[in-house]
Amino acid sequence: MRIVQLTDFYRPTIGGLERHVDSLSQEFVRLGHETTVLTLQIGDRPARETIDGVRIERIQAWSGRMPQLYEDPERPFHPTVPDPGALMALRAAVRRIRPDIVHSHSWLQYSYFPLHRMRRPAPDAPGHIVTLHDYGLGCAKKTNEHGGKPCSGPAPVKCLRCASGEYGALKGAALAGGLRASRPLHRRADAYLAISGAVAEAARKVLPPEADLRIVPSMVPRGIADLARTEPRPGFLPAEDGYLLFVGALGPHKGVDVLLEAHRRLRNRVPLVLIGTPRPDTPEVRDPLVTVVHDVPSAQVMAAWQRASVAVVPSVWQEPLGQVAVEAMLAGRPVVASDVGGLREVVEDGVTGLRVEPGDPGVLAQALDKLLGDPALRRQMGQRGRERAARYTVEVVAPQVVEAFDRVLQRRR
């Protein structure tokens, strides 16, 4: 099978979505499928290269030539409407590659939607499947939140005000208005795959009623569980094992400020380690029992999970899935997580960890103290978590994606 993956960003730009596409692409190659990633050109990166058997082609989008539009010029994301430059480049690439399947992962899909014919397609026309990694199909902020609470659904004025508060009036209006105007294009996909039930529920509000929407979770890379056992102990860790560990963006939306307050209230004052990416709104840390480290390689993160007592995922926004919780569970750690979004599906309350009300440091501290004071319960939850996390490995998830491809191709034929 010839597969084309569409994604705004790819190596060396890496986030949760990009790592998913990378892992999936490598697995496709391992399974014998010819795989090409079409992604946006950033800086002076090569227009074409091959990494680990995956062909990468970087295309020029008109919007990418205006870096002043973006807070981070290294992440000039595709707009919420078709980009003429990207559309022309995608048309040329698809005609040349002649894939069986085009698999979209980001807003770059809006430049492919107009090219995909649902009715009377040519005999060799590819199928089109969209994987939804977040809430960006209906939310310009991709968070599915309004006024700090879960959003009840998109509405023109509400979305305009909400997006403007996030991006500024001009940019917010363009993104929110673009999403609304592009909604008819959502019919230009043969199937949608949502990474969680939370993402699927939000997507149904902006998809046509007849849309084929199924849940296929995101995945962790092959062999990542082995790294927890084989990687040497990182030097930045506290002198003794048994600390609390948080991994993620070091911002309030991830509940870092809530975690710091909960840590101050603990009866069992064990060290806390924060691994992540700093942000302008990262809280200041002065507690000697708190270690903060940035830009840690994946292998060392897994080694850190292996030596922690409890994993903490205190997000206050509607996490689409919560992949760090999966990684912690693969290392056999119990997880204390907020009862939000896709985390409800990853962390089974009372079995693989504890789910708590988001934004409440007192409740979070109580849950952490409960696990810190009960080693037997931690071991039991850790073992159950390792078993549950296996369903999120690339070996399990990739065949589900290929099955979705086959189903679409059979239906189109």
MARBABA-353957 format. One line per field, with one value per residue (C-alpha): chain; z, y, x; residue in one letter. Coordinates in steps of 0.2 Angstrom, whole numbers, plus 5000, padded with zeros to 4 digits. Layout:
N
kette	(A  ...)
w	(Z  ...)
v	(Y  ...)
u	(X  ...)
rest	(a  ...)
This chain:
413
kette	(A  A  A  A  A  A  A  A  A  A  A  A  A  A  A  A  A  A  A  A  A  A  A  A  A  A  A  A  A  A  A  A  A  A  A  A  A  A  A  A  A  A  A  A  A  A  A  A  A  A  A  A  A  A  A  A  A  A  A  A  A  A  A  A  A  A  A  A  A  A  A  A  A  A  A  A  A  A  A  A  A  A  A  A  A  A  A  A  A  A  A  A  A  A  A  A  A  A  A  A  A  A  A  A  A  A  A  A  A  A  A  A  A  A  A  A  A  A  A  A  A  A  A  A  A  A  A  A  A  A  A  A  A  A  A  A  A  A  A  A  A  A  A  A  A  A  A  A  A  A  A  A  A  A  A  A  A  A  A  A  A  A  A  A  A  A  A  A  A  A  A  A  A  A  A  A  A  A  A  A  A  A  A  A  A  A  A  A  A  A  A  A  A  A  A  A  A  A  A  A  A  A  A  A  A  A  A  A  A  A  A  A  A  A  A  A  A  A  A  A  A  A  A  A  A  A  A  A  A  A  A  A  A  A  A  A  A  A  A  A  A  A  A  A  A  A  A  A  A  A  A  A  A  A  A  A  A  A  A  A  A  A  A  A  A  A  A  A  A  A  A  A  A  A  A  A  A  A  A  A  A  A  A  A  A  A  A  A  A  A  A  A  A  A  A  A  A  A  A  A  A  A  A  A  A  A  A  A  A  A  A  A  A  A  A  A  A  A  A  A  A  A  A  A  A  A  A  A  A  A  A  A  A  A  A  A  A  A  A  A  A  A  A  A  A  A  A  A  A  A  A  A  A  A  A  A  A  A  A  A  A  A  A  A  A  A  A  A  A  A  A  A  A  A  A  A  A  A  A  A  A  A  A  A  A  A  A  A  A  A  A  A  A  A  A  A  A  A  A  A  A  A  A  A  A  A  A  A  A  A  A  A  A)
w	(5000  4996  5010  5011  5029  5030  5045  5048  5056  5057  5062  5069  5075  5088  5099  5104  5087  5077  5088  5084  5065  5066  5075  5064  5048  5054  5058  5041  5033  5045  5039  5021  5016  5005  5016  5012  5024  5016  5028  5028  5024  5038  5037  5027  5030  5015  5003  5002  5013  5019  5038  5044  5028  5028  5013  5019  5007  5013  5003  5003  5009  5006  5024  5029  5021  5033  5050  5058  5059  5071  5089  5086  5068  5070  5071  5057  5057  5042  5043  5045  5026  5010  5007  4988  4989  4999  4989  4973  4980  4987  4971  4962  4975  4976  4957  4957  4971  4967  4985  4990  5005  5011  5030  5037  5055  5056  5048  5033  5029  5024  5008  5004  5007  4990  4980  4987  4977  4987  4972  4957  4961  4947  4948  4955  4967  4985  5000  5013  5032  5045  5062  5075  5089  5097  5096  5081  5070  5079  5090  5084  5101  5099  5118  5118  5132  5134  5149  5158  5157  5144  5129  5125  5107  5093  5090  5078  5091  5105  5095  5088  5105  5113  5099  5099  5117  5114  5097  5096  5087  5069  5070  5081  5069  5054  5063  5070  5054  5044  5054  5052  5033  5031  5039  5023  5018  5032  5020  5010  5020  5019  5038  5054  5068  5085  5098  5112  5116  5122  5105  5096  5106  5102  5083  5081  5084  5068  5057  5045  5053  5041  5044  5048  5065  5075  5090  5088  5101  5099  5102  5111  5100  5099  5112  5124  5139  5138  5140  5157  5162  5152  5153  5166  5181  5175  5185  5188  5199  5218  5228  5232  5222  5227  5221  5213  5194  5182  5163  5151  5147  5162  5162  5172  5159  5164  5182  5187  5199  5207  5209  5217  5230  5233  5235  5249  5258  5258  5274  5265  5259  5246  5232  5216  5199  5185  5167  5153  5142  5150  5145  5148  5162  5170  5189  5199  5209  5225  5235  5238  5237  5219  5204  5187  5171  5153  5136  5143  5130  5129  5136  5151  5154  5154  5166  5177  5177  5182  5198  5203  5216  5208  5192  5192  5178  5185  5169  5171  5152  5143  5138  5122  5128  5140  5133  5148  5158  5146  5147  5166  5166  5154  5167  5181  5190  5197  5191  5199  5186  5184  5179  5162  5143  5137  5154  5160  5147  5151  5170  5177  5194  5209  5197  5188  5198  5205  5196  5205  5202  5192  5200  5218  5227  5243  5234  5224  5240  5248  5233  5233  5251  5250  5237  5245  5261  5254  5244  5241  5233  5222  5216  5213  5203  5194  5188  5182  5173  5164  5157  5152  5144  5132  5122  5117  5110  5091  5089  5094  5087  5070  5064  5069  5057  5043  5045  5044  5028  5021  5025  5016  5001  5000  5002  4988  4976)
v	(5000  5018  5029  5048  5056  5075  5085  5103  5098  5083  5080  5089  5099  5086  5087  5074  5074  5074  5059  5050  5053  5048  5032  5027  5031  5020  5006  5007  5005  4990  4982  4984  5000  5014  5029  5047  5062  5078  5093  5111  5119  5128  5137  5129  5111  5099  5099  5080  5067  5050  5045  5028  5022  5036  5048  5066  5080  5098  5110  5128  5136  5155  5157  5151  5166  5178  5174  5189  5180  5167  5168  5154  5155  5137  5132  5141  5131  5129  5141  5134  5137  5130  5139  5141  5137  5121  5116  5117  5108  5094  5092  5090  5078  5066  5065  5060  5048  5041  5035  5022  5032  5050  5051  5069  5074  5093  5108  5105  5094  5110  5111  5093  5093  5102  5089  5074  5068  5058  5055  5046  5046  5041  5022  5026  5041  5038  5037  5050  5047  5061  5057  5070  5072  5087  5098  5108  5103  5114  5125  5138  5136  5117  5116  5114  5126  5142  5154  5141  5127  5113  5121  5116  5118  5130  5146  5160  5175  5164  5157  5174  5181  5166  5165  5183  5182  5169  5176  5194  5201  5200  5183  5176  5181  5174  5157  5156  5162  5151  5135  5140  5143  5127  5116  5110  5103  5090  5080  5077  5063  5045  5042  5050  5043  5051  5047  5047  5047  5065  5071  5061  5069  5086  5082  5075  5093  5099  5084  5079  5066  5053  5054  5038  5042  5029  5029  5024  5030  5038  5028  5027  5022  5005  4999  5014  5003  4994  5011  5013  4997  4999  5018  5023  5034  5052  5063  5077  5066  5068  5057  5044  5036  5038  5055  5062  5065  5077  5078  5091  5109  5119  5130  5133  5124  5108  5111  5115  5129  5117  5103  5115  5120  5102  5097  5111  5103  5085  5075  5064  5078  5068  5077  5083  5082  5093  5089  5099  5114  5132  5144  5163  5158  5145  5147  5152  5138  5141  5125  5115  5099  5103  5099  5107  5101  5106  5097  5080  5066  5052  5039  5048  5053  5034  5031  5044  5036  5020  5027  5038  5033  5041  5050  5066  5073  5087  5096  5108  5108  5095  5083  5075  5059  5061  5051  5055  5045  5030  5032  5032  5016  5007  5010  5002  5019  5023  5039  5053  5062  5076  5069  5078  5074  5058  5055  5048  5034  5031  5031  5019  5027  5015  5002  5010  5026  5040  5053  5069  5086  5097  5113  5108  5107  5100  5085  5082  5082  5069  5058  5059  5056  5040  5032  5038  5030  5013  5004  4989  4999  5008  4991  4984  4999  5000  4982  4985  5001  4992  4980  4993  5004  4990  4995  5011  5004  5006  4987  4987  5003  5003  4988  4997  5011  4999  4991  5008  5011  4994  4997  5014  5007  4992  5004  5016  5001)
u	(5000  5006  5002  5004  5004  4999  5005  5009  5026  5037  5055  5065  5049  5042  5027  5014  5006  5022  5029  5013  5015  5033  5030  5015  5026  5040  5028  5020  5037  5041  5024  5030  5020  5028  5026  5028  5026  5020  5024  5026  5043  5051  5068  5081  5076  5079  5064  5066  5075  5072  5073  5071  5064  5051  5051  5049  5044  5042  5030  5028  5012  5009  5004  5021  5029  5022  5032  5024  5008  5015  5021  5034  5041  5047  5029  5020  5004  4992  4977  4959  4955  4964  4980  4983  5001  4999  4984  4994  5009  4998  4990  5006  5013  4998  4998  5016  5016  4999  4995  4981  4978  4980  4980  4978  4983  4982  4975  4985  4970  4961  4972  4968  4949  4946  4956  4947  4931  4919  4907  4912  4931  4943  4948  4965  4960  4966  4955  4956  4956  4958  4965  4959  4972  4964  4948  4954  4940  4928  4939  4952  4961  4961  4956  4937  4936  4926  4929  4940  4926  4922  4914  4896  4899  4904  4894  4899  4899  4906  4920  4925  4926  4935  4948  4951  4955  4968  4976  4971  4956  4963  4971  4957  4943  4953  4955  4937  4929  4940  4934  4916  4918  4927  4914  4907  4924  4922  4912  4928  4935  4930  4932  4938  4948  4947  4961  4948  4930  4932  4939  4925  4911  4917  4920  4902  4896  4905  4904  4890  4878  4883  4902  4911  4919  4928  4940  4958  4970  4987  5002  5018  5034  5040  5052  5049  5044  5061  5070  5063  5072  5088  5092  5104  5098  5098  5109  5096  5085  5085  5098  5085  5071  5052  5049  5034  5036  5027  5031  5024  5023  5027  5011  4995  4985  4994  4990  5008  5003  4990  5003  5016  5003  4997  5015  5017  5002  5008  5010  5023  5035  5044  5054  5044  5053  5046  5052  5046  5046  5046  5033  5031  5018  5028  5027  5042  5049  5059  5056  5072  5062  5057  5068  5064  5073  5070  5072  5075  5077  5063  5075  5079  5061  5056  5071  5064  5047  5054  5061  5047  5034  5019  5015  5005  4995  4985  4979  4965  4961  4952  4967  4963  4971  4986  5000  5012  5000  5002  5021  5021  5009  5021  5034  5023  5019  5002  4995  4985  4977  4963  4946  4946  4945  4954  4962  4946  4949  4967  4967  4955  4950  4954  4963  4978  4978  4966  4957  4953  4944  4955  4961  4959  4976  4969  4960  4976  4987  4975  4976  4995  4997  4985  4997  5013  5007  5003  5017  5007  4993  5006  5013  4996  4990  5007  5005  4987  4993  5006  4993  4981  4994  4999  4983  4992  5008  5012  5011  4993  4987  4995  4985  4969  4974  4978  4962  4953  4963  4957  4939  4939  4947  4935  4920  4927  4930)
rest	(m  r  i  v  q  l  t  d  f  y  r  p  t  i  g  g  l  e  r  h  v  d  s  l  s  q  e  f  v  r  l  g  h  e  t  t  v  l  t  l  q  i  g  d  r  p  a  r  e  t  i  d  g  v  r  i  e  r  i  q  a  w  s  g  r  m  p  q  l  y  e  d  p  e  r  p  f  h  p  t  v  p  d  p  g  a  l  m  a  l  r  a  a  v  r  r  i  r  p  d  i  v  h  s  h  s  w  l  q  y  s  y  f  p  l  h  r  m  r  r  p  a  p  d  a  p  g  h  i  v  t  l  h  d  y  g  l  g  c  a  k  k  t  n  e  h  g  g  k  p  c  s  g  p  a  p  v  k  c  l  r  c  a  s  g  e  y  g  a  l  k  g  a  a  l  a  g  g  l  r  a  s  r  p  l  h  r  r  a  d  a  y  l  a  i  s  g  a  v  a  e  a  a  r  k  v  l  p  p  e  a  d  l  r  i  v  p  s  m  v  p  r  g  i  a  d  l  a  r  t  e  p  r  p  g  f  l  p  a  e  d  g  y  l  l  f  v  g  a  l  g  p  h  k  g  v  d  v  l  l  e  a  h  r  r  l  r  n  r  v  p  l  v  l  i  g  t  p  r  p  d  t  p  e  v  r  d  p  l  v  t  v  v  h  d  v  p  s  a  q  v  m  a  a  w  q  r  a  s  v  a  v  v  p  s  v  w  q  e  p  l  g  q  v  a  v  e  a  m  l  a  g  r  p  v  v  a  s  d  v  g  g  l  r  e  v  v  e  d  g  v  t  g  l  r  v  e  p  g  d  p  g  v  l  a  q  a  l  d  k  l  l  g  d  p  a  l  r  r  q  m  g  q  r  g  r  e  r  a  a  r  y  t  v  e  v  v  a  p  q  v  v  e  a  f  d  r  v  l  q  r  r  r)
